[in-house]
Amino acid sequence: MASINAVIVPAKALSGGKHKIRISVAHNSKTRYIVTDIVIDSAREFKNGQVVRRPDASYLNTKLRNKLQKIQRRIDEIDGLESLTCSELVSLLTDKKCEGMTLEDVMEEYLSSLIKQSSANTRRSAFKTIFKILPGSTKVKSITSKTAQKLDAALKKSLEPSTRKSYLNYFHTLLNFAIKNGYVKFETHPMLAITKPESMPRESWLSVEEIRKIRDVELNRPLQRRCRDIFMLSYYLGGINIIDLLKVRFDSDRIKYVRTKTADSFKINKYVEFTIPEEAWGIINRLKDDQGMLSCTNNERRFMLKSLFQRMFKVIKKAAGISGDLVYYSARKSFAQHAFDLGISESVINYILGHKLGGRSSTSLFSYITVTPEMATAAIRKVLDNLK
């Protein structure tokens, strides 16, 4: 049986601490939300499903109660309720042919349907940029090919092709979600007018000699040296991703972490674990804070760091005399290539990189063997000895 309640979701606060009151729909062990037009100034103005501490509380509670009653009546009228998923139920309750659905309404439903919170956060950030061009209050039914072209033109001015392609894909997915749920029908899909950037091949690995050049090049400015240090630290730590590097607490001689990108995937080895090589400690001790973490650990600084990499790596590349592309990811790809060239087992390389091991796509070998931290430590030592 479906149950409904009036709620606020702290993680989805509006600017200034305001909140939209939502109707939570719990059904078949899942919960989805229906966004209302009732806005309160702070979380303190909402308690036990009621608006409080406002002069207009009585009016808003009456309005909210009417919405709840309307939704409950619609639930009571649905045949075969138990056969519906929670998302399907919400689609029915919000009126599939609703003329008033906005981009923001669809976005909230779409994001609530995603399983991984990290995926939802990434897309929300992208939509925040998109809604600066196309306001979130834009009615979905009003989206046309010209609207999509306007978005594409604006993104083209401010974003790299790969990022622009990702944002266009997110917008495309949002429109498809609206179509799938019956919120809109397009005679011609707006995105048919858009030619998305071609996918560029992932940056190639650097040679051992090029990694040496990056390590040894004289750099004049602290920011340049800092970016070089973080790049080399990734290489020394087996090609660790930046999102994972910023979460590590360096308080022992070992590193042990779960790779964020594959955290929800089945893996024989949940953790990446090995002894931190001596080459890494000089950098770690320069960059870590009082808590033993690199001194740029919140999301805002992580995105600032990404922008910094883009600028500083151009300088480092020129100073080191590197001809190929140089980005943070080059450290990871180069480590993997160098390990492979040295004859290190693919299973050990996959372990160090935090890749998925086991499951349907693997051979039965992984049902019998285990890659150990000691094996990973020895492999990293072999790669770094080759760099001397």
TORKOL-372736 format. One record per residue (C-alpha): residue number from 1; residue in one letter; chain; z, x, y. Coordinates in Angstrom, 1 decimal, m for minus. Example, Ala and Ser with C-alpha at 12.3 -4.5 7.8 and 13.67 -1.06 7.14 Angstrom:
     k   r   c        Z        X        Y
     1   a   A      7.8     12.3     m4.5
     2   s   A      7.1     13.7     m1.1
//
This chain:
     k   r   c        Z        X        Y
     1   m   A      0.0      0.0      0.0
     2   a   A     m0.9      1.3      3.4
     3   s   A      1.8      1.7      6.0
     4   i   A      1.4      2.1      9.8
     5   n   A      3.7      3.5     12.5
     6   a   A      3.5      4.4     16.2
     7   v   A      3.9      8.1     16.6
     8   i   A      3.3     11.1     18.8
     9   v   A      2.0     14.4     17.4
    10   p   A      3.7     17.3     19.1
    11   a   A      0.9     19.7     18.1
    12   k   A     m1.7     17.6     20.0
    13   a   A      0.1     17.4     23.3
    14   l   A     m2.1     17.0     26.4
    15   s   A     m2.0     19.2     29.4
    16   g   A      1.2     19.0     31.3
    17   g   A      3.2     18.0     28.2
    18   k   A      1.8     14.5     28.1
    19   h   A      1.1     12.7     24.8
    20   k   A     m1.2     10.0     23.6
    21   i   A      0.6      7.6     21.3
    22   r   A     m1.1      7.4     17.9
    23   i   A     m1.0      5.0     15.1
    24   s   A     m0.3      6.9     11.8
    25   v   A     m1.9      5.3      8.8
    26   a   A     m0.4      6.5      5.5
    27   h   A     m2.4      5.5      2.4
    28   n   A     m2.9      7.0     m1.0
    29   s   A     m0.7     10.0     m0.2
    30   k   A     m2.7     10.9      2.9
    31   t   A     m2.0     10.3      6.6
    32   r   A     m4.6      9.9      9.3
    33   y   A     m4.2      8.9     12.9
    34   i   A     m5.8      6.3     15.2
    35   v   A     m5.6      7.4     18.9
    36   t   A     m4.5      4.7     21.4
    37   d   A     m5.0      4.6     25.2
    38   i   A     m1.3      4.7     25.8
    39   v   A     m0.2      7.9     27.5
    40   i   A      3.4      9.0     28.2
    41   d   A      4.5     11.9     30.4
    42   s   A      6.7     13.7     27.8
    43   a   A      8.0     13.5     24.3
    44   r   A     11.4     12.3     25.7
    45   e   A      9.8      9.0     26.6
    46   f   A      9.2      8.1     22.9
    47   k   A     11.9      7.4     20.4
    48   n   A     11.8      5.7     17.0
    49   g   A      8.4      4.3     17.5
    50   q   A      9.2      2.9     21.0
    51   v   A      8.5      3.9     24.6
    52   v   A     11.7      4.6     26.4
    53   r   A     13.0      5.9     29.8
    54   r   A     10.0      4.5     31.8
    55   p   A      9.9      1.6     34.3
    56   d   A      6.9      0.2     32.4
    57   a   A      8.4      0.7     28.9
    58   s   A      8.6     m3.0     28.2
    59   y   A      4.9     m3.5     29.1
    60   l   A      3.8     m0.5     27.0
    61   n   A      5.8     m1.5     24.0
    62   t   A      4.3     m5.0     24.1
    63   k   A      0.8     m3.4     24.3
    64   l   A      1.7     m1.1     21.4
    65   r   A      3.1     m3.9     19.3
    66   n   A      0.0     m5.9     19.8
    67   k   A     m2.1     m3.0     18.6
    68   l   A      0.1     m2.5     15.5
    69   q   A     m0.1     m6.2     14.7
    70   k   A     m3.9     m6.2     15.1
    71   i   A     m4.2     m3.3     12.7
    72   q   A     m1.8     m4.8     10.2
    73   r   A     m3.8     m8.0     10.2
    74   r   A     m7.0     m6.1      9.5
    75   i   A     m5.3     m4.2      6.6
    76   d   A     m4.1     m7.5      5.1
    77   e   A     m7.7     m8.8      5.2
    78   i   A     m9.2     m5.8      3.3
    79   d   A    m10.1     m6.4     m0.3
    80   g   A     m9.8     m3.5     m2.8
    81   l   A     m7.5     m1.6     m0.4
    82   e   A     m6.2      0.8     m3.1
    83   s   A     m9.7      2.0     m3.9
    84   l   A    m10.2      3.3     m0.4
    85   t   A     m9.3      6.8      0.8
    86   c   A     m7.2      7.1      3.8
    87   s   A    m10.2      8.3      5.9
    88   e   A    m12.2      5.3      4.7
    89   l   A     m9.4      3.0      5.6
    90   v   A     m9.1      4.4      9.1
    91   s   A    m12.9      4.0      9.5
    92   l   A    m12.6      0.3      8.7
    93   l   A     m9.6     m0.1     11.0
    94   t   A    m11.2      1.5     14.0
    95   d   A    m14.3     m0.8     13.7
    96   k   A    m17.3      1.1     12.3
    97   k   A    m19.5     m0.4     14.9
    98   c   A    m17.2      0.3     17.8
    99   e   A    m19.2      0.7     21.0
   100   g   A    m16.3      2.4     22.8
   101   m   A    m15.8      5.5     20.6
   102   t   A    m15.8      8.7     22.7
   103   l   A    m16.5     12.3     21.7
   104   e   A    m12.7     13.0     21.8
   105   d   A    m11.9     10.0     19.6
   106   v   A    m14.4     11.2     17.0
   107   m   A    m13.1     14.7     17.3
   108   e   A     m9.5     13.7     16.6
   109   e   A    m10.5     11.8     13.5
   110   y   A    m12.7     14.6     12.3
   111   l   A    m10.1     17.3     12.8
   112   s   A     m7.4     15.2     11.1
   113   s   A     m9.8     15.0      8.0
   114   l   A     m9.9     18.7      7.6
   115   i   A     m7.6     20.2      4.9
   116   k   A     m7.1     23.7      6.4
   117   q   A     m5.2     23.7      9.7
   118   s   A     m6.8     27.0     10.6
   119   s   A    m10.2     25.4     10.4
   120   a   A     m9.0     22.5     12.6
   121   n   A     m7.7     25.0     15.2
   122   t   A    m10.9     27.0     15.3
   123   r   A    m13.0     23.8     15.8
   124   r   A    m10.6     22.4     18.4
   125   s   A    m11.0     25.6     20.4
   126   a   A    m14.8     25.2     20.2
   127   f   A    m14.7     21.6     21.2
   128   k   A    m12.5     22.5     24.2
   129   t   A    m15.4     24.6     25.4
   130   i   A    m18.0     21.9     24.6
   131   f   A    m16.0     19.2     26.4
   132   k   A    m16.1     21.3     29.6
   133   i   A    m19.9     20.7     29.5
   134   l   A    m19.9     17.2     27.9
   135   p   A    m16.6     15.5     28.8
   136   g   A    m14.6     14.3     25.9
   137   s   A    m14.6     10.8     27.5
   138   t   A    m18.4     10.6     26.9
   139   k   A    m19.3      7.6     24.7
   140   v   A    m20.9      8.7     21.4
   141   k   A    m23.5      6.0     21.7
   142   s   A    m24.7      7.6     24.9
   143   i   A    m25.6     11.0     23.3
   144   t   A    m29.3     11.7     23.4
   145   s   A    m31.7     14.6     22.8
   146   k   A    m31.4     15.4     26.6
   147   t   A    m27.6     15.5     26.2
   148   a   A    m27.9     18.0     23.4
   149   q   A    m30.4     20.1     25.3
   150   k   A    m28.0     20.2     28.3
   151   l   A    m25.2     21.4     26.0
   152   d   A    m27.5     24.1     24.5
   153   a   A    m28.6     25.3     27.8
   154   a   A    m25.1     25.7     29.1
   155   l   A    m23.9     27.4     26.0
   156   k   A    m26.8     29.8     26.1
   157   k   A    m25.7     31.1     29.5
   158   s   A    m22.1     31.9     28.4
   159   l   A    m22.1     32.7     24.7
   160   e   A    m23.5     35.2     22.3
   161   p   A    m26.2     33.8     20.0
   162   s   A    m23.9     33.8     16.9
   163   t   A    m21.1     32.0     18.8
   164   r   A    m23.5     29.6     20.4
   165   k   A    m24.9     28.8     16.9
   166   s   A    m21.4     28.1     15.6
   167   y   A    m20.6     25.7     18.5
   168   l   A    m23.9     23.9     18.1
   169   n   A    m23.1     23.5     14.4
   170   y   A    m19.7     22.1     15.1
   171   f   A    m21.2     19.6     17.5
   172   h   A    m23.9     18.7     15.0
   173   t   A    m21.1     18.1     12.4
   174   l   A    m19.2     15.9     14.8
   175   l   A    m22.2     13.7     15.4
   176   n   A    m22.8     13.5     11.6
   177   f   A    m19.2     12.5     11.1
   178   a   A    m19.7      9.7     13.6
   179   i   A    m22.8      8.6     11.8
   180   k   A    m21.2      8.8      8.4
   181   n   A    m18.3      6.6      9.5
   182   g   A    m20.6      4.1     11.2
   183   y   A    m19.4      4.7     14.8
   184   v   A    m23.0      5.2     16.0
   185   k   A    m26.6      4.9     14.9
   186   f   A    m29.3      7.1     16.4
   187   e   A    m33.0      6.3     16.1
   188   t   A    m33.6     10.0     16.4
   189   h   A    m30.8     12.5     15.8
   190   p   A    m30.0     14.2     19.1
   191   m   A    m29.8     17.6     17.5
   192   l   A    m33.4     17.5     16.2
   193   a   A    m34.4     18.7     19.7
   194   i   A    m32.4     21.8     19.4
   195   t   A    m33.6     25.1     17.9
   196   k   A    m30.5     27.0     16.9
   197   p   A    m30.3     30.8     17.1
   198   e   A    m31.4     32.6     14.0
   199   s   A    m28.6     34.0     11.9
   200   m   A    m28.4     37.7     12.5
   201   p   A    m27.6     40.0      9.5
   202   r   A    m24.0     41.1      9.5
   203   e   A    m23.5     44.4     11.1
   204   s   A    m24.3     47.3      8.8
   205   w   A    m21.7     49.8      7.6
   206   l   A    m21.3     53.2      9.3
   207   s   A    m21.7     56.5      7.4
   208   v   A    m18.7     58.8      6.7
   209   e   A    m19.9     61.2      9.4
   210   e   A    m20.1     58.3     11.9
   211   i   A    m16.5     57.2     11.1
   212   r   A    m15.4     60.9     11.7
   213   k   A    m17.2     60.9     15.0
   214   i   A    m15.4     57.7     16.1
   215   r   A    m12.0     59.2     14.9
   216   d   A    m12.5     62.5     16.7
   217   v   A    m14.4     61.6     19.9
   218   e   A    m12.6     62.4     23.2
   219   l   A    m12.0     59.2     25.2
   220   n   A    m10.9     59.2     28.8
   221   r   A     m9.2     55.8     29.2
   222   p   A     m6.2     54.3     27.5
   223   l   A     m8.0     51.1     26.6
   224   q   A    m10.8     53.0     25.0
   225   r   A     m8.3     55.0     22.9
   226   r   A     m6.4     51.8     22.0
   227   c   A     m9.6     50.1     20.7
   228   r   A    m10.6     53.2     18.7
   229   d   A     m7.1     53.3     17.3
   230   i   A     m7.2     49.7     16.1
   231   f   A    m10.6     50.2     14.6
   232   m   A     m9.5     53.3     12.7
   233   l   A     m6.3     51.5     11.6
   234   s   A     m8.4     48.8     10.0
   235   y   A    m10.3     51.5      8.1
   236   y   A     m7.2     53.3      7.1
   237   l   A     m5.7     50.0      5.8
   238   g   A     m8.6     49.1      3.6
   239   g   A    m10.7     47.1      6.1
   240   i   A     m7.9     44.6      7.1
   241   n   A     m9.1     41.7      9.3
   242   i   A     m7.7     41.6     12.8
   243   i   A     m6.0     38.3     12.3
   244   d   A     m4.1     39.8      9.3
   245   l   A     m3.4     43.1     11.0
   246   l   A     m1.6     41.3     13.9
   247   k   A      0.7     39.5     11.5
   248   v   A      1.9     42.6      9.6
   249   r   A      5.4     43.9     10.2
   250   f   A      5.4     47.6      9.7
   251   d   A      9.0     48.0      8.5
   252   s   A      8.5     49.8      5.2
   253   d   A      6.2     52.4      3.6
   254   r   A      4.1     49.5      2.1
   255   i   A      1.9     46.8      3.5
   256   k   A      1.9     43.5      1.7
   257   y   A      0.1     40.5      3.1
   258   v   A     m2.0     37.4      2.2
   259   r   A     m5.5     37.5      3.6
   260   t   A     m5.8     34.5      5.9
   261   k   A     m9.4     33.7      5.2
   262   t   A     m8.8     33.3      1.4
   263   a   A     m5.1     32.1      1.6
   264   d   A     m6.0     28.7      0.2
   265   s   A     m8.4     30.0     m2.5
   266   f   A     m7.4     30.7     m6.1
   267   k   A     m6.8     34.4     m6.6
   268   i   A     m5.3     36.3     m9.6
   269   n   A     m3.7     38.6     m7.0
   270   k   A     m2.2     36.5     m4.2
   271   y   A     m1.2     39.5     m2.1
   272   v   A     m2.9     42.6     m0.9
   273   e   A     m0.4     45.4     m1.4
   274   f   A     m0.5     49.2     m1.2
   275   t   A      1.3     52.2      0.3
   276   i   A      0.4     52.8      3.9
   277   p   A     m1.5     56.2      4.1
   278   e   A     m0.1     58.9      6.3
   279   e   A     m3.2     58.7      8.6
   280   a   A     m2.2     55.2      9.7
   281   w   A      1.3     56.0     10.7
   282   g   A      0.4     57.9     13.9
   283   i   A     m1.5     54.9     15.2
   284   i   A      1.1     52.4     14.0
   285   n   A      3.9     54.2     15.8
   286   r   A      1.9     54.3     19.0
   287   l   A      1.1     50.6     19.0
   288   k   A      4.0     48.8     17.3
   289   d   A      6.7     47.0     19.3
   290   d   A     10.4     46.7     18.7
   291   q   A      9.8     44.2     15.9
   292   g   A      7.5     46.6     14.1
   293   m   A      4.3     44.6     14.9
   294   l   A      1.3     45.6     16.9
   295   s   A      2.0     44.7     20.5
   296   c   A     m0.7     42.0     20.9
   297   t   A      0.3     39.4     18.4
   298   n   A     m0.1     36.0     20.0
   299   n   A     m3.4     34.0     19.8
   300   e   A     m4.1     34.4     23.5
   301   r   A     m3.9     38.2     23.3
   302   r   A     m5.9     38.2     20.0
   303   f   A     m8.8     36.5     21.8
   304   m   A     m8.4     38.8     24.7
   305   l   A     m8.5     41.7     22.3
   306   k   A    m11.8     40.4     20.8
   307   s   A    m13.3     40.4     24.3
   308   l   A    m11.9     43.9     24.9
   309   f   A    m13.5     45.2     21.7
   310   q   A    m16.9     43.9     22.8
   311   r   A    m16.7     46.0     26.0
   312   m   A    m14.9     49.1     24.8
   313   f   A    m16.9     49.6     21.6
   314   k   A    m20.1     49.9     23.7
   315   v   A    m18.4     52.9     25.5
   316   i   A    m17.0     54.4     22.3
   317   k   A    m20.4     54.1     20.5
   318   k   A    m22.1     55.9     23.3
   319   a   A    m19.4     58.6     23.5
   320   a   A    m19.5     59.2     19.8
   321   g   A    m23.3     59.3     19.6
   322   i   A    m23.4     56.3     17.1
   323   s   A    m26.9     54.8     16.8
   324   g   A    m26.0     51.7     14.7
   325   d   A    m24.0     48.7     15.7
   326   l   A    m20.3     49.2     16.3
   327   v   A    m17.9     46.2     16.1
   328   y   A    m14.5     45.7     14.6
   329   y   A    m16.0     44.4     11.4
   330   s   A    m17.8     47.7     10.9
   331   a   A    m14.5     49.3      9.8
   332   r   A    m14.1     46.8      6.9
   333   k   A    m17.7     47.0      5.8
   334   s   A    m17.7     50.8      6.0
   335   f   A    m14.5     51.1      4.0
   336   a   A    m16.0     48.9      1.2
   337   q   A    m19.3     50.9      1.1
   338   h   A    m17.5     54.3      1.1
   339   a   A    m15.2     53.2     m1.7
   340   f   A    m18.2     51.9     m3.7
   341   d   A    m20.1     55.2     m3.1
   342   l   A    m17.1     57.1     m4.5
   343   g   A    m17.2     55.1     m7.8
   344   i   A    m14.1     53.0     m7.2
   345   s   A    m14.0     49.9     m9.4
   346   e   A    m15.3     46.8     m7.8
   347   s   A    m12.2     44.9     m8.9
   348   v   A    m10.0     47.4     m7.0
   349   i   A    m12.2     47.1     m3.9
   350   n   A    m12.1     43.3     m4.0
   351   y   A     m8.3     43.5     m4.4
   352   i   A     m8.0     45.8     m1.3
   353   l   A    m10.3     43.5      0.7
   354   g   A     m8.4     40.4     m0.3
   355   h   A    m11.4     38.7     m1.9
   356   k   A    m11.1     35.9     m4.4
   357   l   A    m10.6     37.1     m7.9
   358   g   A    m10.6     34.8    m10.9
   359   g   A    m11.6     31.1    m11.1
   360   r   A    m14.9     29.6    m12.2
   361   s   A    m17.1     32.1    m10.4
   362   s   A    m15.5     35.1    m12.2
   363   t   A    m15.9     36.6    m15.6
   364   s   A    m13.2     36.1    m18.2
   365   l   A    m12.2     39.8    m17.6
   366   f   A     m9.8     38.8    m14.9
   367   s   A     m7.8     36.8    m17.4
   368   y   A     m6.9     40.1    m19.1
   369   i   A     m6.6     42.7    m16.4
   370   t   A     m4.5     43.1    m13.2
   371   v   A     m5.2     45.3    m10.3
   372   t   A     m1.9     46.9     m9.1
   373   p   A     m0.7     48.2     m5.7
   374   e   A     m0.7     51.7     m7.2
   375   m   A     m4.4     51.4     m8.1
   376   a   A     m5.1     50.2     m4.5
   377   t   A     m3.1     53.1     m3.0
   378   a   A     m5.0     55.6     m5.1
   379   a   A     m8.3     54.1     m4.1
   380   i   A     m7.5     54.2     m0.4
   381   r   A     m6.3     57.8     m0.7
   382   k   A     m9.6     58.7     m2.3
   383   v   A    m11.6     57.2      0.5
   384   l   A     m9.5     58.8      3.2
   385   d   A     m9.6     62.2      1.5
   386   n   A    m13.4     62.0      1.7
   387   l   A    m13.1     61.5      5.4
   388   k   A    m11.3     64.8      6.0
//
